[in-house]
């Protein structure tokens, strides 16, 4: 059992995720990202920063800078303690150029320190090996730029795995019949059960947002979010993160009246032996990946001043040399199948210089047959582990046996 995550940290990570979604998701391009992966290393730097860099990191993280390092360390430990989640932090520095302040290095988990040699090829090999090992090979390379001026690399790795409590039925490859993906050959996924509460419609400023919660075996759920037709993907993904966090009113599927107008939803009555409401959900398998240059959106992540290499910003890290962030990147991937969900990310900050029917029952049918968002959440705490946008379904498999 992992450590309990403070509600303030859960909300801060969720807020950063929603902002990131609105900024990063582009229609027609699938992606995935995790603020939970960026938050711990950014928090560890925030406590060591000064001047505008400290204030900007504090604003992006949503916690006071003096508390950030402890909060980041606690979040990392809590993530690694979750069943189905592996989390790790790594620190590599040029021991021949800088000496870490003991009070800062002492805040890091034990056993995370490594040395950079200054040999770019050797350092790259070591960093890539760490990324691959910590993500079961899903992220084969450390997303960081190394140069002669690089003095420190601070990275996190996050691996999320869950199997569905109720696996989907996977259908034979066939063309989709509805939506912008019509004609695409995919293996549609089908859920049919009586848990209508797993479907909810959120009342958001964007309009109604359809959420289907897929329950994982390791207290990790994935919410599939379908927004109003034509709504920008970034707004749908951002609203989905906020809706999962409880920001908007939610109507359970079983309470939706006949004729409900919500994205992808049809509510009608049909002949049935069982009068209890039934939910039928059709969606698609997917694999998405995202490579994010965080310095392309420095204000979003509190890195605008921190990346100004005309002066130093992290006196709390070392007194040997002034330091600035010169590389901040994340590589992430997520796969959703009939049996489960897998996601991984590495974030690196480079610091340099049936029968005959006789009754009627309500049937709620949901189709995810056009681009939609997804949000992976730790059930008990509500912490958003990953979020993303599905621009295209996975290609049909020739054999699903």
C-alpha positions in Angstrom: 0.0 0.0 0.0 1.5 3.4 -1.0 1.7 6.6 0.9 -1.4 8.8 1.0 -1.1 11.7 -1.4 -2.1 15.1 0.0 -5.2 16.5 -1.6 -3.3 19.7 -2.5 -0.8 17.7 -4.6 -3.6 15.8 -6.3 -5.3 19.0 -7.3 -2.0 20.7 -8.3 -1.1 17.8 -10.6 -4.6 17.7 -12.1 -4.5 21.5 -12.7 -1.2 21.2 -14.6 -2.6 18.2 -16.6 -5.7 20.2 -17.7 -3.5 23.2 -18.7 -1.2 20.9 -20.6 -4.1 19.3 -22.4 -5.4 22.5 -23.7 -2.0 23.6 -24.9 -0.7 20.4 -26.3 -3.6 18.5 -27.9 -4.1 19.2 -31.6 -6.9 17.9 -33.7 -5.8 15.1 -35.9 -2.7 14.2 -33.8 -2.9 11.6 -31.0 -0.8 12.2 -27.9 -0.2 11.4 -24.3 1.5 13.3 -21.5 1.8 13.1 -17.7 2.1 15.9 -15.3 2.6 13.3 -12.6 5.9 12.5 -14.3 7.1 16.1 -14.5 5.9 17.3 -11.1 8.5 15.6 -8.8 11.6 16.7 -10.6 10.3 20.2 -11.2 9.3 20.4 -7.5 12.8 19.4 -6.5 14.3 22.2 -8.6 11.7 24.7 -7.4 12.9 24.5 -3.8 16.5 25.2 -4.9 15.6 28.1 -7.2 15.7 31.9 -6.5 14.3 35.0 -8.1 11.7 34.9 -10.9 12.5 31.2 -11.6 11.4 30.3 -8.1 8.2 32.3 -8.3 7.3 30.9 -11.8 8.0 27.3 -10.8 5.9 27.8 -7.6 3.0 29.1 -9.8 3.2 26.2 -12.2 3.4 23.6 -9.5 0.6 25.1 -7.4 2.5 24.7 -4.1 4.8 27.0 -2.1 8.4 26.7 -3.3 9.6 26.0 0.2 7.3 23.0 0.4 7.8 21.8 -3.1 10.8 19.5 -2.7 9.1 17.5 0.2 5.9 17.3 -1.8 7.7 16.1 -4.9 9.5 13.4 -2.9 6.3 12.3 -1.2 4.5 12.1 -4.6 7.3 10.0 -6.1 7.2 7.6 -3.1 3.4 7.4 -3.3 3.5 6.7 -7.0 6.0 3.9 -6.6 3.9 2.4 -3.8 0.8 2.1 -5.9 0.0 -1.4 -7.2 0.4 -1.3 -11.0 2.7 1.8 -11.0 6.5 2.0 -11.0 8.1 5.4 -10.4 11.7 6.3 -10.3 13.9 9.4 -10.0 17.4 9.7 -11.5 20.1 12.3 -11.0 23.3 12.5 -12.9 25.9 15.3 -12.5 29.4 16.4 -13.5 31.2 15.6 -10.3 34.4 17.2 -11.8 32.6 20.5 -12.4 30.0 20.9 -9.6 29.6 19.9 -6.0 26.0 19.3 -4.9 24.8 21.0 -1.7 24.3 18.3 0.9 21.0 19.9 2.0 19.6 19.6 -1.5 21.0 16.2 -2.4 19.8 14.9 0.9 16.2 15.5 -0.2 16.5 13.1 -3.0 15.6 9.4 -2.6 18.6 7.2 -1.8 20.5 5.5 -4.6 19.5 7.9 -7.4 22.8 9.6 -7.9 25.0 9.0 -10.9 27.8 10.8 -12.6 28.1 12.4 -16.0 31.5 11.9 -17.6 31.4 14.7 -20.2 31.8 12.0 -22.9 28.5 12.5 -24.8 28.3 9.0 -26.2 29.0 7.3 -22.9 26.6 9.5 -21.0 23.9 9.0 -23.7 24.3 5.2 -23.4 24.0 5.2 -19.6 21.0 7.6 -19.7 19.2 5.6 -22.4 19.7 2.4 -20.5 18.1 3.8 -17.4 15.1 5.1 -19.3 14.6 1.7 -21.0 15.1 -0.3 -17.8 12.6 1.8 -15.8 9.9 1.6 -18.5 10.2 -2.1 -19.6 11.6 -0.8 -22.9 8.6 1.3 -23.7 10.7 4.5 -23.6 14.1 3.4 -25.1 15.9 6.7 -24.9 16.3 9.5 -22.4 14.6 12.7 -23.8 17.4 15.1 -23.0 19.8 17.2 -25.0 23.4 16.9 -23.8 26.2 19.4 -24.5 29.6 20.4 -23.2 27.8 22.7 -20.8 25.5 20.1 -19.3 26.1 19.8 -15.6 23.1 17.9 -14.3 20.3 15.8 -15.6 17.3 15.2 -13.3 14.8 12.7 -14.6 11.7 10.7 -13.6 10.3 7.5 -15.1 6.7 6.4 -14.7 5.2 3.0 -15.7 1.5 2.3 -15.4 -0.1 -1.1 -16.0 -3.6 -2.4 -15.3 -5.8 -5.2 -16.5 -9.5 -4.6 -16.8 -11.7 -6.2 -14.2 -14.1 -6.9 -17.1 -12.2 -7.4 -20.3 -13.7 -6.1 -23.5 -15.1 -8.4 -26.2 -12.9 -7.8 -29.2 -14.7 -8.1 -32.5 -13.4 -9.3 -35.8 -11.9 -6.6 -38.0 -14.6 -4.7 -39.8 -15.1 -1.2 -41.2 -16.5 1.4 -38.7 -19.9 2.5 -39.8 -20.2 5.9 -38.0 -18.3 9.1 -37.5 -15.1 10.5 -39.2 -13.4 7.1 -38.9 -16.2 5.4 -41.0 -14.7 2.9 -43.4 -11.6 2.3 -41.2 -11.0 -1.4 -40.5 -10.6 -1.9 -36.7 -11.2 -4.5 -34.1 -14.0 -2.7 -32.2 -14.1 -3.3 -28.4 -17.4 -4.1 -26.7 -18.6 -3.8 -23.1 -22.2 -4.9 -22.3 -23.3 -5.0 -18.7 -25.7 -3.6 -16.1 -23.2 -1.1 -14.5 -24.8 2.0 -15.9 -23.1 4.1 -13.2 -19.9 3.6 -15.1 -21.2 6.0 -17.7 -21.7 9.6 -16.7 -22.4 12.8 -18.6 -20.6 15.9 -17.3 -22.1 19.4 -17.6 -19.1 21.4 -18.7 -18.7 24.9 -20.2 -17.9 23.1 -23.4 -21.2 21.4 -23.4 -22.1 17.8 -22.3 -19.1 15.5 -22.0 -19.6 11.7 -22.1 -17.4 9.8 -19.7 -17.1 6.0 -19.5 -15.0 4.7 -16.7 -13.1 1.4 -17.4 -12.3 -0.2 -14.1 -8.8 -1.6 -13.7 -7.7 -4.4 -11.4 -5.0 -2.3 -9.7 -7.1 0.6 -8.5 -6.3 2.3 -11.8 -9.2 3.4 -14.0 -9.2 4.9 -17.4 -12.0 7.4 -18.3 -12.9 7.7 -22.0 -14.2 11.2 -22.8 -16.2 12.1 -25.8 -17.0 15.8 -26.3 -19.4 17.7 -28.5 -18.9 17.1 -32.2 -16.5 19.7 -33.6 -15.2 20.8 -30.2 -11.4 21.3 -30.1 -9.5 18.3 -28.8 -7.5 20.3 -26.3 -10.7 21.7 -24.8 -12.3 18.2 -24.6 -9.2 16.7 -23.0 -8.9 19.6 -20.5 -12.5 19.4 -19.6 -12.2 15.6 -19.2 -9.4 16.0 -16.6 -11.5 18.6 -14.7 -14.6 16.5 -14.9 -12.9 13.4 -13.5 -11.6 15.6 -10.6 -15.2 16.6 -9.8 -15.3 20.1 -11.2 -18.6 19.6 -13.0 -22.0 18.1 -12.3 -22.3 14.5 -13.4 -25.4 12.5 -14.4 -25.1 8.7 -14.1 -26.0 6.7 -17.2 -28.9 5.0 -15.4 -30.5 8.4 -14.8 -30.3 9.6 -18.4 -33.9 9.9 -19.8 -34.9 8.5 -23.1 -33.9 10.8 -25.9 -30.9 12.2 -24.1 -28.6 14.2 -26.3 -25.1 13.6 -25.2 -22.0 12.9 -27.3 -22.1 9.3 -28.6 -25.1 8.4 -26.4 -28.4 6.9 -27.3 -31.0 6.1 -24.6 -34.0 4.0 -25.7 -36.2 1.1 -24.5 -36.0 -2.3 -26.0 -37.7 -5.7 -25.4 -36.0 -7.6 -22.7 -36.5 -10.5 -20.2 -34.7 -8.4 -17.6 -36.2 -5.0 -16.7 -32.9 -3.7 -15.3 -31.1 -1.0 -17.4 -28.2 -2.2 -19.5 -25.2 -0.4 -20.8 -23.5 -1.2 -24.2 -20.3 0.7 -25.0 -18.4 0.4 -28.2 -14.9 1.9 -28.5 -11.6 1.3 -30.3 -8.2 0.0 -29.2 -5.4 2.6 -29.5 -1.7 3.3 -29.1 -0.6 6.9 -28.8 2.8 8.5 -28.2 3.9 12.0 -27.3 7.3 13.7 -27.5 7.1 17.0 -25.7 9.5 19.9 -25.7 8.6 21.6 -22.5 10.7 24.7 -23.3 8.4 25.3 -26.3 5.8 26.2 -23.7 8.0 27.5 -20.8 5.3 29.6 -19.1 3.0 26.6 -18.8 5.6 24.7 -16.8 7.2 27.6 -14.9 10.4 27.4 -16.9 10.6 30.8 -18.7 13.1 32.4 -16.3 14.7 29.1 -15.3 15.7 28.6 -19.0 17.4 32.0 -19.3 21.0 31.0 -19.4 22.3 34.5 -19.1 22.3 33.9 -15.3 22.0 31.2 -12.7 18.7 30.3 -11.0 19.4 27.3 -8.7 21.8 28.4 -6.0 20.3 25.8 -3.7 21.6 23.0 -6.0 25.3 24.0 -6.0 27.5 26.9 -5.3 30.1 25.8 -7.8 28.5 27.2 -11.0 25.4 29.2 -11.9 22.8 26.8 -13.5 19.9 27.1 -15.9 17.6 24.6 -17.5 18.6 24.1 -21.1 16.6 21.0 -21.9 13.2 19.9 -20.6 11.4 17.1 -22.5 9.0 14.2 -22.0 8.6 11.1 -24.0 5.4 9.1 -23.3 3.3 6.3 -24.7 0.0 4.7 -23.9 -1.8 1.6 -25.2 -5.5 0.6 -24.6 -6.5 -2.9 -25.6 -9.3 -5.4 -24.9 -7.5 -6.6 -21.8 -5.8 -3.6 -20.2 -3.9 -0.4 -20.3 -0.2 0.4 -20.4 1.5 3.7 -20.2 5.0 4.9 -19.7 6.8 8.2 -19.6 10.3 9.6 -19.0 10.6 13.3 -18.2 14.1 14.8 -18.2 15.4 18.2 -17.2 18.8 19.0 -18.4 20.5 21.7 -16.4 23.6 23.4 -17.8 26.2 25.9 -17.8 -30.9 -14.4 -23.8 -34.5 -15.8 -24.5 -37.9 -14.6 -25.7 -38.4 -11.0 -24.4 -41.5 -10.1 -22.5 -40.5 -6.9 -20.8 -38.9 -3.6 -21.6 -35.7 -2.3 -20.2 -33.6 0.8 -20.7 -30.6 0.4 -23.0 -27.9 3.0 -23.0 -25.6 2.7 -26.0 -22.3 4.6 -26.3 -20.0 4.8 -29.4 -16.5 6.1 -29.3 -16.2 6.3 -33.1 -14.5 9.6 -33.5 -11.5 11.3 -31.7 -11.8 11.2 -27.9 -9.7 11.9 -24.8 -8.6 9.6 -22.1 -7.6 10.1 -18.5 -5.9 7.4 -16.4 -6.6 7.9 -12.7 -5.6 6.3 -9.4 -9.0 5.4 -8.0 -8.4 6.0 -4.3 -6.6 9.4 -4.5 -8.0 10.8 -7.8 -4.4 11.5 -8.9 -4.3 11.8 -12.7 -1.5 9.5 -13.9 -1.8 10.2 -17.6 -4.1 11.9 -20.1 -4.2 12.1 -23.9 -6.1 12.3 -27.1 -6.9 9.5 -29.5 -6.8 10.9 -33.0 -6.8 7.5 -34.8 -7.8 4.0 -33.7 -5.4 1.2 -33.8 -5.2 -0.6 -37.1 -7.2 -3.9 -37.4 -5.4 -7.1 -36.5 -5.5 -9.9 -38.9 -6.0 -12.5 -36.2 -7.5 -11.7 -32.7 -7.2 -15.2 -31.3 
